[in-house]
Amino acid sequence: MKKGEAEAAMPHLLDKWVEHAKEPWPPDGLYHYSFGTFWTWLQNNHHPYTQFRAVPNARYVMEMWFDRMTKQAWRN
């Protein structure tokens, strides 16, 4: 898996996760998504997307994407 492929797949993966988790979408400002829960779901269901090369690592980079897409970048 290349980093660009994983980044391009993020919107689709997030939609699938939200549907699977039955969480409200988009975030309403009162609810904050858990990246840890998303990461665990991703490892269990779409493992190849967690295996790209990145500095410092794929989890960190994917968390930045996750926060940006869920409008939680203020946490960084």
C-alpha positions as CSV (number, residue, x, y, z in Angstrom):
1,M,0.0,0.0,0.0
2,K,1.3,3.4,-0.9
3,K,0.6,6.5,1.3
4,G,-1.3,8.2,-1.5
5,E,-3.5,5.3,-2.0
6,A,-4.4,5.2,1.7
7,E,-5.0,8.9,1.8
8,A,-7.3,8.7,-1.3
9,A,-9.3,5.9,0.4
10,M,-9.8,7.8,3.7
11,P,-13.2,9.4,2.9
12,H,-14.6,6.0,1.8
13,L,-13.1,4.2,4.8
14,L,-14.5,6.9,7.2
15,D,-18.0,6.6,5.7
16,K,-17.9,2.8,6.1
17,W,-16.7,3.0,9.7
18,V,-19.3,5.6,10.6
19,E,-22.0,3.4,9.0
20,H,-20.6,0.3,10.8
21,A,-20.4,2.1,14.1
22,K,-23.8,3.7,13.6
23,E,-22.5,7.1,14.7
24,P,-23.8,10.5,13.6
25,W,-22.2,12.0,10.5
26,P,-21.0,14.6,10.1
27,P,-19.8,15.5,13.6
28,D,-22.2,17.9,15.2
29,G,-19.6,19.7,17.3
30,L,-20.8,18.0,20.4
31,Y,-19.6,14.5,19.5
32,H,-15.9,13.7,18.9
33,Y,-14.9,10.6,17.0
34,S,-12.3,8.3,18.5
35,F,-9.3,7.7,16.3
36,G,-8.4,4.7,18.4
37,T,-11.7,3.0,17.7
38,F,-11.3,3.8,14.0
39,W,-7.8,2.5,13.9
40,T,-8.8,-0.8,15.6
41,W,-11.7,-1.2,13.1
42,L,-9.3,-0.5,10.2
43,Q,-6.8,-3.0,11.4
44,N,-9.5,-5.7,11.8
45,N,-11.3,-5.0,8.5
46,H,-9.0,-3.2,6.1
47,H,-5.5,-4.1,7.3
48,P,-3.6,-3.2,4.1
49,Y,-4.5,0.5,4.6
50,T,-2.5,0.5,7.9
51,Q,0.6,-0.7,6.2
52,F,2.1,2.2,4.3
53,R,5.5,3.8,4.9
54,A,5.5,7.2,6.6
55,V,7.4,9.3,9.1
56,P,7.0,8.8,12.0
57,N,4.6,5.9,11.2
58,A,1.3,5.1,9.3
59,R,-0.8,5.4,12.5
60,Y,0.4,9.0,13.2
61,V,-0.2,10.1,9.6
62,M,-3.6,8.5,9.4
63,E,-4.6,10.2,12.7
64,M,-3.8,13.6,11.2
65,W,-6.0,12.8,8.2
66,F,-8.7,11.5,10.5
67,D,-8.7,14.6,12.6
68,R,-8.8,16.9,9.6
69,M,-11.6,15.0,8.0
70,T,-13.7,14.8,11.2
71,K,-13.0,18.5,11.9
72,Q,-11.0,17.6,15.0
73,A,-7.7,19.1,13.9
74,W,-7.8,21.5,16.9
75,R,-6.6,18.5,18.9
76,N,-3.2,18.6,17.3
